[in-house]
Each structure stands twice: as structure tokens, then as C-alpha cells.
Amino acid sequence: MNVDAGNHTGLSGRVAVVTGGNRGIGLVITRALAAAGARVAISSRDAASLGRAAADLEAAGVECLAVPCDVADPASADAMAAAVLEHFGHVDVVVANAGIAGPTAPMHEITYEQWRECLAIDLDGVYLTFRGFVPAMIERRQGSLIAISSITGKRPLYGRTPYSAAKMGVIGLVRTLALELGPHGIRVNSVVPGAVDGPRIKDVARNLARARGISEEEALRPFIDTSPLQRLVRPEEVAAACVFLASDAASGITGEDLNVSAGIVMY
């Protein structure tokens, strides 16, 4: 990992929190925030991988706090926020990234337990994460809240009803919270990735192929063919959007859902 702690691009001295910051897109986002100068806190349900990620960041010269947390558990989310605020004294940026892919099947074949798990983590988890930090941000009259949504929250994808409902809910939560918190100097936005190259989209393609009786290549192909750039999104591109929204360069932006979809979605 190459994190240049001296290559600050606007977040020097600030504190950023990333849920699900231990792996995948979350870890890439964390590294990008750190490279921009932020001190970081990361959380995850997986304590082992959380510890490894924190150790790697610290070895690269990044001040990092690792806090185990289940974002779907109100007590756990509140305890995480309290631990971060106690350690750093304040928080400037919160990226609600933790989430699961959820099931892939026709809606009537999805169990209520599967439905609830996806909504609890992907939507309730954003609410609970933000809730823990908002009072302190109001007191300081500043802050940037960023939620990771998905283009599946803007347009349909076969067999993905709970995930789609959760990610559309995130966009509604963000817009309303932006209206509530704007008078307190707090900005609230969402980043809306398309199909991001990595293990998760491969799992989604595999499950779509199984559900529709097609090959994995056929299931993945529409994510590329419908993109004007004719490719998947890179994790670093999602991270760059988060750094931008966290920075003063985005000081006039709130209530927005910023697409990073290689052009698949333009609304």
C-alpha cells in the first residue's frame, strides 16, 4: 500500500470515519482520505480484518483508530461514535459505506429474514451511523456526511428488490437530512457507484446468472455494454468522489447523489 501522508489535497488535520473501512471499496476510500491528510477511524463487524487494515494503515504513517461495530445494532453504532469522538475529540467527515449485497432472487422467493437483513444493514445502518455523529457536528456547526448508495437505487436490476429499496432509501434519507442539517453548516451527500470492479460485482453476476439461467459472462455484460465508457468503475474513482465531497472544494454541494457509474446512469 502506498499512502503518502504528505500528499495532502485538502483534508489535513481533519478526522474521517469510514464504516466497512476494512476491505474492498471502504478500504480504498479510507486510504484516499488518509492520503488527502485526514486522520481516520474505521469500523467493521469483522474484528480480525479490521485489525489487519488498521495495522497496514498505521505502518504507512496514518493515524488510524479501529472500532468493531455492527451498524445494524443501535447500541453498537452509538458505542462506535462515542469511542471515535472520545479518541479524536471531534469528527469532520463520516462515510457510511458498510453494506451487504443481499439476496438475488425473484421478490416472492426472498424470505422476510433476508429482506430485513439487507434493509437493516444497507439503510438502517446509514441512519444509525449518521445519528451518532450529528449532535457533535451540530455543536461545531460543520461536517460532511457521505453515504454510499448504488445505481441499483435509481434503476431496476433483476432479483435485487431489497438492495434496490435500501439504496433508494439512502438517497431519500440523504436529501432530507441535507435539508435538516444545512442551517447547521453540515453537508450531506451520497455517492452512487455503478458496477465497481472487484469481488462483489463478480458475486452479483454469479448470482444473477444462477437466477436467470444464463452464463456469468452474460450476466456481467450489460454492466459494461450500457456504459458509454464501456467498462466497470474502478474503486479509486469512488474514493475520489468521497474525498471531493469531504473537502472544501465541495463546500456548496449538499443533498446531491453523485453518480460514479461510467455513464450507466445520468440522472
C-alpha positions as semicolon CSV with decimal commas, in nm:
position;residue;x (nm);y (nm);z (nm)
1;M;0,000;0,000;0,000
2;N;0,135;0,340;-0,094
3;V;-0,018;0,610;0,124
4;D;0,175;0,934;0,102
5;A;0,077;1,109;0,424
6;G;0,249;1,423;0,297
7;N;0,040;1,445;-0,017
8;H;-0,242;1,649;0,133
9;T;-0,514;1,771;-0,100
10;G;-0,748;1,942;0,139
11;L;-0,822;1,728;0,447
12;S;-0,516;1,796;0,658
13;G;-0,599;1,800;1,029
14;R;-0,948;1,659;0,978
15;V;-1,094;1,339;1,116
16;A;-1,281;1,099;0,888
17;V;-1,481;0,788;0,978
18;V;-1,544;0,507;0,729
19;T;-1,777;0,221;0,818
20;G;-1,682;-0,100;0,645
21;G;-1,339;0,060;0,604
22;N;-1,154;-0,267;0,648
23;R;-1,181;-0,408;0,295
24;G;-1,299;-0,350;-0,062
25;I;-1,425;-0,007;-0,159
26;G;-1,428;0,101;0,207
27;L;-1,056;0,040;0,247
28;V;-0,982;0,222;-0,079
29;I;-1,190;0,517;0,045
30;T;-1,004;0,514;0,376
31;R;-0,666;0,517;0,203
32;A;-0,774;0,807;-0,020
33;L;-0,895;1,014;0,276
34;A;-0,569;0,943;0,458
35;A;-0,366;1,040;0,151
36;A;-0,557;1,370;0,150
37;G;-0,434;1,433;0,504
38;A;-0,713;1,303;0,725
39;R;-0,678;1,106;1,044
40;V;-0,911;0,810;1,009
41;A;-1,134;0,579;1,207
42;I;-1,257;0,256;1,053
43;S;-1,522;0,011;1,169
44;S;-1,643;-0,335;1,074
45;R;-1,816;-0,639;1,221
46;D;-1,508;-0,843;1,126
47;A;-1,261;-0,765;1,404
48;A;-0,978;-0,970;1,251
49;S;-0,972;-0,796;0,911
50;L;-1,037;-0,463;1,084
51;G;-0,720;-0,508;1,288
52;R;-0,517;-0,601;0,982
53;A;-0,639;-0,298;0,788
54;A;-0,560;-0,064;1,077
55;A;-0,211;-0,213;1,114
56;D;-0,142;-0,161;0,743
57;L;-0,259;0,200;0,760
58;E;-0,051;0,273;1,070
59;A;0,254;0,113;0,907
60;A;0,209;0,363;0,623
61;G;0,218;0,652;0,869
62;V;-0,157;0,708;0,902
63;E;-0,317;0,781;1,239
64;C;-0,595;0,523;1,249
65;L;-0,845;0,409;1,509
66;A;-1,018;0,073;1,457
67;V;-1,353;0,022;1,629
68;P;-1,552;-0,302;1,588
69;C;-1,913;-0,218;1,505
70;D;-2,233;-0,371;1,372
71;V;-2,402;-0,076;1,202
72;A;-2,740;-0,251;1,219
73;D;-2,724;-0,261;1,601
74;P;-2,819;0,076;1,756
75;A;-2,612;0,018;2,071
76;S;-2,307;-0,087;1,869
77;A;-2,335;0,210;1,632
78;D;-2,373;0,454;1,923
79;A;-2,076;0,299;2,105
80;M;-1,861;0,333;1,792
81;A;-1,946;0,701;1,755
82;A;-1,874;0,764;2,123
83;A;-1,537;0,586;2,100
84;V;-1,430;0,785;1,793
85;L;-1,536;1,118;1,943
86;E;-1,361;1,040;2,269
87;H;-1,039;0,945;2,088
88;F;-1,020;1,232;1,839
89;G;-1,230;1,496;2,014
90;H;-1,433;1,569;1,702
91;V;-1,525;1,427;1,361
92;D;-1,534;1,621;1,035
93;V;-1,631;1,353;0,782
94;V;-1,842;1,038;0,807
95;V;-1,861;0,794;0,517
96;A;-2,142;0,541;0,571
97;N;-2,008;0,265;0,347
98;A;-2,083;-0,059;0,533
99;G;-2,328;-0,277;0,345
100;I;-2,413;-0,617;0,205
101;A;-2,521;-0,730;-0,140
102;G;-2,827;-0,911;-0,010
103;P;-3,008;-1,192;-0,192
104;T;-3,057;-1,225;-0,567
105;A;-3,390;-1,389;-0,647
106;P;-3,744;-1,301;-0,754
107;M;-3,909;-1,096;-0,481
108;H;-4,162;-1,364;-0,386
109;E;-3,881;-1,613;-0,326
110;I;-3,692;-1,382;-0,088
111;T;-3,760;-1,456;0,276
112;Y;-3,862;-1,183;0,515
113;E;-3,547;-1,250;0,715
114;Q;-3,333;-1,188;0,402
115;W;-3,531;-0,873;0,325
116;R;-3,492;-0,737;0,677
117;E;-3,119;-0,813;0,697
118;C;-3,050;-0,619;0,377
119;L;-3,260;-0,320;0,482
120;A;-3,119;-0,325;0,835
121;I;-2,758;-0,307;0,722
122;D;-2,784;-0,106;0,400
123;L;-3,042;0,154;0,510
124;D;-3,085;0,143;0,888
125;G;-2,706;0,124;0,913
126;V;-2,667;0,461;0,739
127;Y;-2,924;0,622;0,970
128;L;-2,763;0,475;1,282
129;T;-2,412;0,570;1,171
130;F;-2,503;0,931;1,097
131;R;-2,720;0,961;1,410
132;G;-2,425;0,902;1,639
133;F;-2,219;1,188;1,496
134;V;-2,480;1,453;1,409
135;P;-2,513;1,612;1,759
136;A;-2,139;1,678;1,781
137;M;-2,137;1,819;1,427
138;I;-2,429;2,048;1,509
139;E;-2,240;2,174;1,812
140;R;-1,937;2,258;1,595
141;R;-2,157;2,384;1,310
142;Q;-1,965;2,192;1,046
143;G;-1,928;1,848;0,895
144;S;-1,968;1,636;0,584
145;L;-2,183;1,322;0,584
146;I;-2,144;1,091;0,285
147;A;-2,350;0,777;0,221
148;I;-2,262;0,512;-0,036
149;S;-2,573;0,431;-0,240
150;S;-2,587;0,250;-0,577
151;I;-2,724;0,291;-0,927
152;T;-2,949;-0,003;-0,835
153;G;-3,130;0,250;-0,618
154;K;-3,204;0,453;-0,933
155;R;-3,288;0,191;-1,192
156;P;-3,410;-0,170;-1,168
157;L;-3,193;-0,480;-1,163
158;Y;-3,350;-0,825;-1,179
159;G;-3,379;-1,006;-0,849
160;R;-3,241;-0,721;-0,639
161;T;-3,554;-0,579;-0,471
162;P;-3,426;-0,545;-0,111
163;Y;-3,094;-0,397;-0,219
164;S;-3,266;-0,158;-0,459
165;A;-3,517;-0,049;-0,195
166;A;-3,239;0,011;0,059
167;K;-3,020;0,210;-0,179
168;M;-3,310;0,426;-0,298
169;G;-3,396;0,480;0,066
170;V;-3,042;0,604;0,126
171;I;-3,089;0,873;-0,140
172;G;-3,413;0,988;0,025
173;L;-3,250;0,990;0,368
174;V;-2,959;1,198;0,238
175;R;-3,176;1,458;0,067
176;T;-3,398;1,508;0,371
177;L;-3,105;1,516;0,613
178;A;-2,934;1,777;0,393
179;L;-3,241;1,997;0,434
180;E;-3,245;1,949;0,811
181;L;-2,874;1,999;0,872
182;G;-2,790;2,270;0,620
183;P;-2,871;2,552;0,866
184;H;-2,612;2,399;1,100
185;G;-2,336;2,413;0,839
186;I;-2,342;2,038;0,775
187;R;-2,344;1,898;0,422
188;V;-2,500;1,560;0,338
189;N;-2,446;1,381;0,007
190;S;-2,442;1,034;-0,142
191;V;-2,204;0,871;-0,386
192;V;-2,382;0,642;-0,631
193;P;-2,142;0,387;-0,779
194;G;-2,216;0,175;-1,081
195;A;-2,073;-0,174;-1,113
196;V;-1,738;-0,150;-0,936
197;D;-1,465;-0,385;-1,049
198;G;-1,392;-0,632;-0,771
199;P;-1,519;-0,939;-0,585
200;R;-1,870;-0,804;-0,513
201;I;-1,974;-0,745;-0,876
202;K;-1,844;-1,091;-0,961
203;D;-2,061;-1,238;-0,685
204;V;-2,361;-1,037;-0,811
205;A;-2,301;-1,161;-1,168
206;R;-2,271;-1,519;-1,044
207;N;-2,599;-1,494;-0,852
208;L;-2,776;-1,320;-1,142
209;A;-2,656;-1,594;-1,377
210;R;-2,794;-1,860;-1,146
211;A;-3,126;-1,680;-1,100
212;R;-3,178;-1,619;-1,473
213;G;-3,025;-1,936;-1,613
214;I;-2,753;-1,757;-1,810
215;S;-2,373;-1,758;-1,803
216;E;-2,178;-1,533;-1,567
217;E;-2,030;-1,354;-1,867
218;E;-2,380;-1,283;-1,999
219;A;-2,486;-1,155;-1,657
220;L;-2,188;-0,918;-1,633
221;R;-2,200;-0,798;-1,994
222;P;-2,488;-0,542;-1,952
223;F;-2,290;-0,355;-1,687
224;I;-2,024;-0,288;-1,950
225;D;-2,235;-0,261;-2,267
226;T;-2,463;0,009;-2,121
227;S;-2,167;0,225;-2,017
228;P;-2,056;0,497;-2,260
229;L;-1,703;0,428;-2,133
230;Q;-1,754;0,055;-2,199
231;R;-1,603;-0,052;-1,868
232;L;-1,662;-0,108;-1,500
233;V;-1,596;0,162;-1,241
234;R;-1,265;0,149;-1,054
235;P;-1,275;0,159;-0,670
236;E;-1,034;0,453;-0,675
237;E;-1,291;0,656;-0,871
238;V;-1,550;0,606;-0,597
239;A;-1,290;0,703;-0,338
240;A;-1,200;1,020;-0,529
241;A;-1,566;1,126;-0,524
242;C;-1,573;1,079;-0,146
243;V;-1,258;1,287;-0,099
244;F;-1,407;1,562;-0,314
245;L;-1,736;1,569;-0,121
246;A;-1,546;1,569;0,207
247;S;-1,332;1,866;0,106
248;D;-1,389;2,239;0,091
249;A;-1,391;2,207;-0,289
250;A;-1,748;2,079;-0,244
251;S;-1,850;2,346;0,009
252;G;-2,153;2,445;-0,198
253;I;-2,276;2,091;-0,258
254;T;-2,536;1,923;-0,039
255;G;-2,833;1,695;-0,093
256;E;-2,676;1,553;-0,408
257;D;-2,644;1,196;-0,529
258;L;-2,316;1,192;-0,725
259;N;-2,312;0,920;-0,988
260;V;-1,982;0,737;-1,042
261;S;-2,120;0,488;-1,289
262;A;-1,908;0,517;-1,605
263;G;-2,218;0,680;-1,753
264;I;-2,466;0,397;-1,699
265;V;-2,688;0,636;-1,503
266;M;-2,705;1,006;-1,591
267;Y;-2,986;1,122;-1,359
